[in-house]
Structure formats: structure tokens, C-alpha cells
Amino acid sequence: MSEPTFSNRELDSYRAGADRFIAELDEEYYLHYAGLKPKFELSPIYERHADLTDLETVNRLGQTVRGRENLELFRFGCEGYLGELTRARSEEIAELETKLETQHDGGPVGYRMLPPTIANTADRHTRARLEQARNELTEEHLNPLYLDAVQTVNRAVPALGAATYFNLYRDRFDYDLEGLAVQCRAFLDSTERLYEESMDRVLRARVGVGLAEAERHDLRRFFR
């Protein structure tokens, strides 16, 4: 027997709760990543708003969708449900990013300080070494957590009525992903030559290497 759908009053209450939930998440992300809050704490926020991301509640929301009506609310619920399943990994990743470091000029450089350090380093060989150090830290410590989070999401998506994450957005949220891909390919095809010529010219002027030879650390230097 299916669960009863939401009444209009319940939908209004859910929307109000969603606004508060998003505001609290935005504040937490801002405070932590701006360096104003040492610890990244998503768990208390998700716990306070557990009624918004419960699977049964989210699937009930799905029953209220009529065309575009309530579709974005359903998408919010699905993303909240998946976020709840991976919040611990997000917290772990943030904590590791504040602790990981490498040696440079006789002292430690934190993981999050590596991109600006690379951008402000004129010597290309030093930039390459720092970029490699960052890549190694990412591969060893962070990528396993990212991979686990992705696998968790992939396992959970069928409970939301879609075979894959792609199908969730295309079929349940009505995103025209194939149409978007066509537009992106057309844009790339029409601008590729202009991009290559322009980027090659400015990279040589600002960084001293052409586009064909440029590495990611060169682009960090370019965009500083």
C-alpha cells in the first residue's frame, strides 16, 4: 500500500523547512571554507532536518509531481537524501584537507594552500613539483573517500526510482541532458580554434609556455 501524498499544508511546511535547511548548509560551507570555522559540521544540520531527507518522505514528494509542479521540490528531497548518505565522507574530506601538508622551502604547506602557493611561484619546475605533491596527496588520501561517496550514491539511486544517477536527472527531474550535450558540442566546435589561438597567445605572454605544453600548474599561474 502506497503512502498518502502530501497535502498543500504539508507541502508549504516542507518548503519552509527546505529554506532553513539550505540556509544552514550555506552558512556552514561559508564559515568553514572561508577559514572562519575550523571544523566542518554537516551532521548536526542533517540531524535537525532529518524529516526532509527521509527516503519515505522523499518518495511521497515524488507522488506530488505533476509536470513541473513540485518537481524542484522533489529534486531537493532526492539530493538531500543522497547528501545525508554521504555527509560523513564530506566531513572527512574537509578535515583531511585541513591537515594534509607537504614540505616547501624548509617548511610545511597545507593542502588548501598549495593552489595559491603554486600560482604565486614563478619557477616552473617548482610549480610542477608542488602540483605533483598535491596530486599525490589527493590520490592517496582523498580520492578513496570521493570514490566511496560516489559508490554510495550509485547504490542509493534506485530507491529514488531511477536506474542510474544520469537517469535520475534525465527521467525523474526532466533534465534534457542529451539536448544540453548537443549544444555544448556545437559551442565547442564553433569556438575551439578561437580558444586555442587566444589561449596560446596569452599563455606565452604571461607564463612563457604555449597551450600545447601548458600543465595545470601553468594555468594556476596564469589565473592568479
HELIX and SHEET records of a PDB file:
HELIX    1   1 ASN A    8  TYR A   33  1                                  26    
HELIX    2   2 SER A   43  ARG A   48  1                                   6    
HELIX    3   3 ALA A   50  THR A   53  1                                   4    
HELIX    4   4 LEU A   55  GLY A   62  1                                   8    
HELIX    5   5 LEU A   71  LYS A   99  1                                  29    
HELIX    6   6 TYR A  111  MET A  113  5                                   3    
HELIX    7   7 LEU A  114  ALA A  119  1                                   6    
HELIX    8   8 ARG A  124  LEU A  137  1                                  14    
HELIX    9   9 THR A  138  LEU A  142  3                                   5    
HELIX   10  10 ASN A  143  ALA A  156  1                                  14    
HELIX   11  11 VAL A  157  LEU A  160  5                                   4    
HELIX   12  12 TYR A  165  ASN A  167  1                                   3    
HELIX   13  13 LEU A  168  ARG A  172  3                                   5    
HELIX   14  14 LEU A  177  ARG A  206  1                                  30    
HELIX   15  15 ARG A  216  PHE A  223  1                                   8    
SHEET    1   A 2 GLU A 101  HIS A 104  0                                        
SHEET    2   A 2 GLY A 107  GLY A 110 -1                                        
END                                                                             
